Amino acid sequence: MRGVPESHTGWTFLTNHARVLAAIAEDRTTRIRDIAARCRLTERAVGKIIADLEQEGYLTHTRHGRSNEYRIEEGTALRHPADSGPTVADLLALLAQGHDGHSRAPTEAQDAHAHRGTAPARSPRPPTNT
């Protein structure tokens, strides 16, 4: 069937909800069809995920004609109790940093860490051969 993404077996580090939120963070006016293609999900699955994110207060949208403009509530805490502390903005900053292989301009989340005297988590350096 055309438009249905190839399946994936096994586990992944990111949930589909995180992938959809990151796609929206990159383009607040993106279409569900484009999110689905980027995340390798069906449009129906993306619509359900967006509804979940809106219901839990992570996301809102405003209708502009036939298009939507999304607003991410960046100060919202992550959902799992083991993840208490970091916010959605922290997660999105980390994902944006690794998306194109190098750091981008500081985000609100990174600025917030600077003001608190803490830094976002960084990847450990690989061992050097000596």
C-alpha positions in Angstrom: 0.0 0.0 0.0 1.4 3.4 -1.0 2.2 5.8 1.8 2.5 3.1 4.5 6.0 3.3 6.0 8.2 0.3 6.2 8.0 -1.6 9.4 10.6 -1.6 12.1 11.3 -4.4 14.5 13.0 -4.2 17.8 13.2 -1.3 20.3 14.4 2.3 19.7 15.6 5.0 22.1 12.9 7.5 21.1 9.1 7.1 21.3 6.9 8.1 18.3 5.5 10.9 20.5 9.1 12.3 20.9 9.7 12.0 17.2 6.4 13.8 16.3 7.1 16.6 18.9 10.6 17.1 17.4 9.2 17.3 13.9 6.7 20.0 15.0 9.5 21.8 16.9 11.4 22.0 13.6 8.5 23.5 11.7 5.4 24.7 13.7 3.3 24.8 10.5 4.2 21.4 9.2 1.4 19.2 7.9 0.4 15.8 9.4 1.3 14.2 6.0 4.9 15.6 6.3 5.3 14.6 9.9 4.2 11.1 9.0 6.7 10.8 6.2 9.5 12.2 8.4 8.7 9.9 11.4 7.8 6.9 9.2 4.3 6.7 10.7 0.9 6.7 9.2 -1.1 9.9 9.1 -3.6 8.3 11.3 -1.0 7.4 13.9 0.4 11.0 13.8 -3.1 12.4 14.3 -3.6 10.2 17.4 -0.2 11.2 18.8 -1.0 14.9 18.3 -4.3 14.4 20.1 -2.5 12.7 22.9 0.1 15.5 23.2 -2.7 18.1 23.2 -4.8 16.3 25.8 -1.8 16.1 28.1 -1.0 19.8 27.7 2.3 19.4 25.7 0.9 21.0 22.5 -1.8 23.3 21.3 -2.8 24.3 17.8 -4.4 27.2 16.1 -6.3 26.8 12.8 -5.3 29.2 10.0 -7.6 28.4 7.0 -6.8 24.8 6.0 -3.6 24.8 8.0 -2.6 24.4 11.6 0.1 26.2 13.6 1.3 24.3 16.6 2.6 25.7 19.9 4.7 23.5 22.1 4.4 24.1 25.8 8.2 23.9 26.4 8.1 24.4 30.2 6.1 21.2 30.6 7.8 18.4 32.5 8.5 15.1 30.9 5.8 12.5 31.6 7.6 9.6 33.3 8.4 9.9 37.0 12.0 8.8 36.4 12.4 11.8 34.0 11.3 14.4 36.5 13.3 17.6 36.3 14.0 18.0 32.5 11.4 19.8 30.5 10.1 19.3 26.9 12.4 22.2 25.9 15.4 20.3 27.4 14.5 17.2 25.4 13.9 19.2 22.1 17.2 21.1 22.6 19.1 17.8 22.9 17.3 16.3 19.9 18.0 19.5 17.8 21.7 19.4 18.8 22.1 15.9 17.4 19.8 16.2 14.4 22.4 17.6 12.0 25.5 16.4 13.7 26.6 19.6 15.4 25.4 22.2 17.9 22.9 24.9 16.9 22.4 28.3 18.4 21.5 28.2 22.1 17.8 27.5 22.8 15.7 28.7 25.6 16.4 25.4 27.4 20.1 25.8 27.1 19.8 29.4 28.3 17.8 28.2 31.3 20.6 25.8 32.2 23.1 28.5 32.0 21.1 30.7 34.4 20.8 27.7 36.8 24.5 27.0 36.7 24.0 23.6 35.1 24.7 22.3 31.7 22.6 20.0 29.5 23.8 16.4 29.4 26.6 15.8 26.9 27.8 12.7 25.2 30.9 11.1 26.7 34.0 11.5 24.6 35.2 8.4 22.9 38.5 7.0 24.3 41.6 8.1 22.5 44.2 5.6 21.2 47.6 6.3 22.7 
